[in-house]
Amino acid sequence: MEDKIAIGELIARFAHCSDYCDWDALATLYTPDVETEMEGIPLRFRGIDEQIEHAKVSEQQTEGKNRHYNYNLFVTEENGEVQANYMFTNVNAGHQPMAAKIVVSGRMRDTVVKTDGEWKIARRFVRFDQDVNVSA
């Protein structure tokens, strides 16, 4: 049970660090060889530096108003791999009340590993609900 709570908090920390530009803390949430793959899109982010660069681009594109909302988390273990499965909504919060816009929604599956007593994201697979064309 403690591991499931820690994995849920790992996912929550990702959203907070990414959305509020805490790049140093964000970097600590990944394994060195982390990879993000998006279904149907040839774009991949490999390694911590590429994960951080992608978050910085999102921050620039939204003027600091990129927000990740993650929910319906469940944790599975299969063949020795632990996976955090959850839904997400990505929102551009905007600068004016009542102007926030949902950008995209979907499901994520993070393969997580326990390293030195801490859970980290080793691989992320994103499946969007919409047909999207994402660039870096």
C-alpha positions in Angstrom: 0.0 0.0 0.0 2.8 2.4 0.8 4.3 1.8 -2.6 1.0 2.6 -4.3 0.7 5.9 -2.4 4.3 6.8 -3.3 3.7 6.0 -7.0 0.6 8.2 -6.9 2.6 11.0 -5.4 5.3 10.5 -8.1 2.7 11.2 -10.8 1.4 14.2 -8.8 4.9 15.6 -8.4 5.5 15.3 -12.1 2.5 17.5 -12.8 3.4 20.1 -10.2 7.1 20.3 -11.2 6.4 20.4 -14.9 3.6 22.9 -14.7 5.3 25.3 -12.2 8.7 25.1 -13.9 10.7 23.4 -11.1 13.1 21.8 -13.6 15.6 20.6 -11.0 12.9 18.7 -9.1 11.4 17.4 -12.3 14.7 15.9 -13.3 14.8 13.8 -10.1 11.6 12.0 -11.0 13.1 10.1 -13.9 15.6 7.3 -14.4 18.6 8.5 -16.5 17.4 6.4 -19.5 13.7 7.5 -19.3 11.8 7.5 -22.6 8.4 9.0 -23.5 6.5 7.5 -26.5 3.2 8.8 -27.9 0.9 6.4 -29.8 0.7 7.2 -33.5 3.4 10.0 -33.3 7.0 9.4 -34.3 8.2 11.9 -31.7 10.1 10.4 -28.8 11.8 12.0 -25.8 14.8 10.1 -24.5 16.7 10.8 -21.4 16.2 13.4 -18.7 17.4 16.4 -20.7 14.8 15.8 -23.5 12.0 15.4 -20.9 12.9 18.7 -19.4 13.3 20.4 -22.8 9.8 19.3 -23.8 8.4 20.7 -20.5 10.2 24.0 -21.2 8.7 24.2 -24.7 5.2 23.6 -23.3 5.8 26.3 -20.7 6.9 28.8 -23.4 4.0 27.9 -25.7 1.5 28.5 -23.0 3.2 31.4 -21.3 3.6 29.4 -18.1 -0.1 28.3 -18.1 0.3 24.6 -19.0 -1.5 22.3 -16.5 -1.6 18.5 -16.3 -4.6 16.9 -14.4 -4.1 13.2 -13.7 -6.8 11.0 -12.3 -8.2 7.4 -12.1 -4.8 6.0 -11.1 -4.3 2.3 -10.7 -1.1 0.4 -10.3 -0.3 -3.0 -11.8 2.6 -5.4 -11.7 3.2 -7.8 -14.6 6.3 -9.8 -15.4 8.3 -7.9 -12.8 7.3 -4.5 -14.2 5.3 -2.0 -12.2 3.1 0.3 -14.1 1.1 3.4 -13.1 -2.0 3.6 -15.4 -4.0 6.8 -15.3 -6.1 9.3 -17.3 -5.0 12.9 -18.0 -6.3 16.2 -19.2 -3.9 18.8 -20.4 -5.2 22.4 -20.1 -4.0 25.8 -21.1 -5.1 27.7 -18.1 -4.8 31.0 -19.9 -4.4 34.4 -18.2 -8.1 35.4 -17.9 -10.9 33.8 -15.8 -13.2 31.6 -17.8 -10.7 31.3 -20.6 -9.0 28.0 -19.8 -9.0 25.5 -22.7 -8.7 21.8 -22.7 -5.8 21.0 -25.1 -5.9 17.2 -25.1 -6.9 14.2 -23.0 -6.0 10.6 -22.9 -4.3 7.8 -21.0 -0.8 7.3 -19.7 1.0 4.2 -18.7 4.2 4.9 -16.8 6.6 2.1 -16.1 8.1 2.9 -12.7 11.1 1.5 -10.9 12.2 1.8 -7.3 15.8 3.2 -7.1 17.5 3.9 -3.8 14.2 3.7 -2.1 12.4 6.1 -4.4 10.0 5.5 -7.3 11.0 7.0 -10.6 9.5 7.1 -14.1 11.5 4.9 -16.5 9.1 4.9 -19.4 6.0 6.7 -20.4 3.5 5.7 -23.0 0.9 8.3 -24.0 -2.4 7.4 -25.8 -4.4 10.4 -26.8 -8.2 10.5 -27.0 -7.9 12.8 -30.1 -5.9 12.6 -33.3 -3.0 15.0 -32.6 0.0 16.2 -34.3 2.5 17.1 -31.6 5.9 18.8 -32.2 8.7 19.2 -29.8 
